[in-house]
Amino acid sequence: MVIPVRNHQAAQGPRLPGPLMPTPLMPMMPRRHGRRIGVLGGSFNPAHTGHIALSKLAKQHARLDEVWWLVNPQNPLKTTAEMASFQQRLAKAKEVTATLPFIKVKASEARWGTRRSYDSVKLLRQRLKGSVFIWIMGTDNLVQLPQWYRAKEFVHLSDSFIARRPGSFYQALASQGAHLYRHRCRHAASLGTYGRYYVGCHFQDSTSATAIRATMDWPPHPLHA
């Protein structure tokens, strides 16, 4: 079912429409494409249970065959302070997903020389035209979305599965990032035509990479890497 988005008064601020509570899975629709691949991009500094929980949630509700983790060599919006090396972050991501075969940890951005989500997703679509790519993120990323490179074009380049992360949902509803997704909302299982999004599914894992870095030896010392 496609839910049209209505304009709201400026005094109310931009509002992200759509299913705000977890909804039952739709019956499996006939496949018209090849693999349905979720794309979770980020620094993964380090990879943790929150990334896994989000990947599982997206796989279930968006009917994904695989979830690809694109480990970014250096996020343009983040500093290098407390940033582990690319190889350390890649190795940790592979370690925590070793028992989850549906998650594929990719070093594609390092090989391609891309640093921005727009460029990476565009290349994926060009190189694997038989597959459907669905961007995965939490509502905390929705707040930051306007800062992304070519953000207005990015929301039309790929469908997006947006999960409700604790502590950021209502801020996300009022954000300019929500306004970028004002065109149409779809049920998660029907994503795949590009330029649509789904928001819902409570994302209960509140694990934070920032908190992990404050409580453990990360980035790992070179002698322990």
C-alpha positions in Angstrom: 0.0 0.0 0.0 1.3 3.4 -0.9 0.5 6.2 1.5 0.5 9.7 0.0 2.2 12.5 1.9 0.3 15.6 2.7 1.8 19.0 3.3 1.6 20.3 6.8 1.6 23.9 8.0 5.0 25.5 8.6 4.2 26.1 12.2 4.0 22.4 12.8 7.4 21.7 11.1 8.1 18.9 8.7 6.5 15.7 9.7 7.5 12.2 8.6 4.4 10.3 7.7 3.9 6.6 7.5 3.6 3.6 9.8 5.1 4.7 13.1 4.5 1.4 14.9 5.7 -2.0 13.9 3.3 -3.5 11.4 2.6 -7.1 10.4 4.7 -8.4 7.5 2.9 -8.2 4.2 2.4 -11.4 2.2 5.5 -12.1 0.0 5.1 -10.3 -3.3 6.1 -11.8 -6.6 9.7 -11.1 -7.3 10.4 -8.9 -10.3 14.1 -8.4 -9.7 17.1 -10.3 -8.5 18.5 -10.1 -5.0 17.1 -7.6 -2.5 20.2 -6.2 -0.8 20.2 -3.9 2.2 23.1 -1.4 2.5 24.3 -0.2 5.8 27.1 2.3 5.5 29.2 3.8 8.2 32.5 4.0 10.0 31.9 1.0 12.2 34.2 2.4 14.8 33.7 -0.3 16.1 31.0 -2.6 14.7 28.6 -3.7 17.5 25.4 -5.4 18.4 23.3 -2.3 17.4 24.5 -2.7 13.8 23.5 -6.3 13.9 20.1 -5.6 15.4 19.4 -3.0 12.8 20.5 -5.4 10.0 18.2 -8.2 11.3 15.3 -5.8 11.6 15.7 -4.6 8.0 16.2 -8.2 6.7 12.9 -9.3 8.3 10.7 -6.4 7.5 12.1 -5.4 4.0 12.4 -9.0 2.9 16.1 -8.7 2.2 18.3 -11.5 0.9 21.5 -10.0 2.2 22.7 -7.0 4.1 26.0 -5.4 3.0 28.0 -3.4 5.5 30.0 -0.8 3.6 32.9 0.1 5.9 33.8 3.7 5.1 37.6 4.5 4.9 37.0 8.0 6.4 33.6 9.5 6.9 33.8 13.2 5.6 31.5 14.3 8.4 33.7 12.8 11.2 37.1 13.6 12.5 40.0 11.2 12.7 40.2 11.5 16.5 39.6 8.1 18.1 39.1 6.6 14.6 40.7 3.2 14.3 42.4 2.3 11.0 40.3 1.1 8.2 41.8 -2.4 8.4 41.1 -2.6 12.2 37.4 -1.5 11.7 37.0 -3.9 8.7 38.4 -6.8 10.7 36.2 -6.1 13.7 33.1 -5.9 11.5 34.0 -9.3 10.0 34.6 -10.7 13.5 31.2 -9.7 15.0 29.3 -11.0 11.9 31.2 -14.3 11.5 28.1 -16.4 12.5 25.7 -14.3 10.4 26.1 -15.3 6.8 23.4 -12.9 5.5 25.6 -10.0 6.5 28.5 -9.3 4.0 31.2 -6.9 5.2 32.5 -5.0 2.2 35.6 -2.9 1.5 34.1 -1.6 -1.7 34.5 2.1 -0.9 38.2 1.6 -0.2 38.6 -0.1 -3.6 36.5 2.4 -5.5 37.9 5.5 -3.8 34.4 6.6 -2.7 33.7 8.3 0.6 30.1 9.4 0.2 26.9 7.3 0.3 25.5 8.9 -2.8 28.6 7.9 -4.9 28.7 4.3 -3.4 25.0 3.5 -4.0 25.1 5.0 -7.5 28.0 2.7 -8.3 26.3 -0.3 -6.8 23.2 0.3 -9.0 25.4 0.7 -12.1 27.4 -2.4 -11.5 24.6 -4.8 -10.3 21.6 -3.7 -12.3 19.8 -7.0 -11.6 19.7 -6.3 -7.9 17.5 -4.0 -5.7 19.4 -1.9 -3.1 17.7 -0.5 0.0 19.5 1.9 2.2 19.3 1.1 6.0 19.6 3.7 8.7 18.3 4.7 12.1 16.3 7.8 12.8 19.5 9.4 14.3 21.0 9.4 10.8 17.8 11.0 9.5 18.6 14.1 11.6 22.1 14.4 10.0 20.9 13.6 6.4 20.8 17.3 5.1 24.6 17.4 5.7 25.2 14.5 3.4 26.6 15.0 -0.1 23.8 15.5 -2.6 21.2 14.6 0.0 18.2 15.7 -2.1 19.3 13.4 -4.9 20.3 10.5 -2.5 16.7 10.1 -1.2 15.6 9.4 -4.8 18.6 7.2 -5.6 17.6 4.4 -3.3 14.7 3.3 -1.2 15.4 3.6 2.5 14.5 1.5 5.5 14.5 3.8 8.6 14.3 2.2 12.0 13.2 4.0 15.1 16.3 4.3 17.3 15.8 5.1 21.0 16.1 8.8 21.9 16.0 10.2 18.4 12.6 9.5 16.9 10.7 12.7 17.7 13.7 14.9 16.9 13.9 13.0 13.6 10.2 13.8 12.9 10.9 17.5 13.2 14.2 17.5 11.2 14.9 18.7 7.7 16.0 15.2 6.9 12.3 14.1 7.4 11.3 16.9 5.0 13.5 15.4 2.3 11.4 12.3 2.4 8.2 14.1 2.0 7.2 12.3 -1.3 5.8 8.9 -0.6 5.9 6.2 2.1 5.6 2.5 1.6 5.3 -0.6 3.6 8.8 -2.1 4.2 8.1 -5.3 2.2 7.2 -3.3 -0.9 10.4 -1.2 -1.1 12.4 -1.6 -4.2 11.2 0.9 -6.9 13.5 3.7 -5.6 12.5 7.0 -4.2 10.4 5.5 -1.4 11.0 5.0 2.3 9.6 3.1 5.3 9.9 4.3 8.9 8.8 2.1 11.8 9.9 -0.9 13.7 11.2 -0.1 17.2 14.9 -0.4 17.3 15.5 -1.5 20.9 19.3 -1.9 20.9 20.7 1.4 22.2 24.4 0.3 21.9 26.6 3.3 20.9 30.0 3.2 19.3 30.8 6.4 21.3 30.1 4.6 24.6 32.0 1.6 23.5 35.1 3.7 22.7 34.9 5.2 26.2 34.8 1.8 28.0 37.1 -0.4 26.0 40.5 -0.4 24.4 39.4 1.1 21.1 41.0 2.0 18.9 43.2 -1.0 19.6 46.8 -0.3 20.3 49.0 -1.1 17.3 50.7 -3.9 19.2 47.3 -5.5 19.7 45.8 -4.9 16.3 
